[in-house]
Amino acid sequence: MQFHEVRFPATLSFGSVGGPERRTDVVTISNGYEERNSPWAHSRRRYDAGMGMRSLDDVETLIAFFEARFGQLFGFRWKDWSDYRSSKPSLDITAFDQALGTGDGVQTEFALQKTYQSGAHGYSRPISKPVAETVRVGVGGVELQETIDYALDLTSGAITFAQPPVAGADVSAGFEFDVPVRFDTDRIQTSIASFQAGEVPNVPIVEVRI
């Protein structure tokens, strides 16, 4: 995976638009009923970074970032301001925000994830790009200390415990996270005249699988 561990300027992503998309195949049969199937186990996010441009300085920053990524060639981190925390926006992050699994006395590695729950149904999203110094981990209701009790891989979202959590112990975590993305174009078109007239460039961004 060609990926740069650098975040797109958060001040520019703040005004962007976008969110998750799904792919669903819908077939309507002769009696009018539908058969629906999805080839994707996980959703994929898309954004338009052009909506965050507010000045010509912002455009210059965008172009520099685009050139340094060689267009679509290298992926990068993206802060989705509408969804970047393990907790609700109004709450503080704690070590018990998201369930990661249950200890069995043998397993030492657990992956970060965020669960989206609605009624009896939910979806667990893998989190591969946690933000440094925001991750808190708990086992059995007790918060642990990084570098002493566990190690965190910021490039994959994997937590490796020094000692495997005992059987039956709940493993949990709280964190901020970025989305792994790339530019979905090899061309950025801008114009001083159009920008001053209130038009912004279209800068498509798409999530990549890690």
ChimeraX attribute file (.defattr): number of C-alpha atoms within 10 A of each C-alpha:
attribute: neighborCount
match mode: 1-to-1
recipient: residues
	/A:1	9
	/A:2	10
	/A:3	17
	/A:4	15
	/A:5	13
	/A:6	13
	/A:7	17
	/A:8	20
	/A:9	15
	/A:10	14
	/A:11	13
	/A:12	19
	/A:13	21
	/A:14	16
	/A:15	16
	/A:16	20
	/A:17	17
	/A:18	15
	/A:19	16
	/A:20	12
	/A:21	11
	/A:22	13
	/A:23	13
	/A:24	11
	/A:25	10
	/A:26	11
	/A:27	12
	/A:28	10
	/A:29	9
	/A:30	7
	/A:31	6
	/A:32	8
	/A:33	9
	/A:34	11
	/A:35	10
	/A:36	10
	/A:37	11
	/A:38	11
	/A:39	9
	/A:40	10
	/A:41	11
	/A:42	16
	/A:43	13
	/A:44	17
	/A:45	18
	/A:46	19
	/A:47	22
	/A:48	20
	/A:49	23
	/A:50	24
	/A:51	18
	/A:52	21
	/A:53	23
	/A:54	16
	/A:55	13
	/A:56	14
	/A:57	10
	/A:58	16
	/A:59	22
	/A:60	13
	/A:61	15
	/A:62	21
	/A:63	16
	/A:64	12
	/A:65	17
	/A:66	22
	/A:67	12
	/A:68	12
	/A:69	19
	/A:70	13
	/A:71	18
	/A:72	18
	/A:73	16
	/A:74	17
	/A:75	24
	/A:76	22
	/A:77	23
	/A:78	24
	/A:79	22
	/A:80	21
	/A:81	14
	/A:82	12
	/A:83	15
	/A:84	18
	/A:85	22
	/A:86	25
	/A:87	18
	/A:88	11
	/A:89	11
	/A:90	6
	/A:91	9
	/A:92	12
	/A:93	20
	/A:94	19
	/A:95	21
	/A:96	23
	/A:97	21
	/A:98	23
	/A:99	19
	/A:100	22
	/A:101	16
	/A:102	18
	/A:103	20
	/A:104	14
	/A:105	13
	/A:106	11
	/A:107	15
	/A:108	16
	/A:109	17
	/A:110	18
	/A:111	17
	/A:112	28
	/A:113	24
	/A:114	20
	/A:115	15
	/A:116	11
	/A:117	10
	/A:118	8
	/A:119	5
	/A:120	5
	/A:121	7
	/A:122	10
	/A:123	14
	/A:124	16
	/A:125	14
	/A:126	16
	/A:127	22
	/A:128	21
	/A:129	23
	/A:130	26
	/A:131	18
	/A:132	12
	/A:133	10
	/A:134	13
	/A:135	21
	/A:136	19
	/A:137	26
	/A:138	22
	/A:139	22
	/A:140	17
	/A:141	13
	/A:142	13
	/A:143	17
	/A:144	17
	/A:145	12
	/A:146	17
	/A:147	11
	/A:148	9
	/A:149	14
	/A:150	17
	/A:151	15
	/A:152	21
	/A:153	14
	/A:154	17
	/A:155	16
	/A:156	15
	/A:157	20
	/A:158	19
	/A:159	20
	/A:160	19
	/A:161	19
	/A:162	14
	/A:163	13
	/A:164	16
	/A:165	20
	/A:166	17
	/A:167	13
	/A:168	13
	/A:169	16
	/A:170	19
	/A:171	23
	/A:172	25
	/A:173	25
	/A:174	25
	/A:175	27
	/A:176	20
	/A:177	25
	/A:178	21
	/A:179	23
	/A:180	25
	/A:181	26
	/A:182	26
	/A:183	26
	/A:184	17
	/A:185	15
	/A:186	13
	/A:187	12
	/A:188	17
	/A:189	9
	/A:190	17
	/A:191	13
	/A:192	12
	/A:193	9
	/A:194	11
	/A:195	16
	/A:196	12
	/A:197	9
	/A:198	8
	/A:199	15
	/A:200	21
	/A:201	18
	/A:202	15
	/A:203	21
	/A:204	18
	/A:205	22
	/A:206	22
	/A:207	22
	/A:208	17
	/A:209	11
	/A:210	13
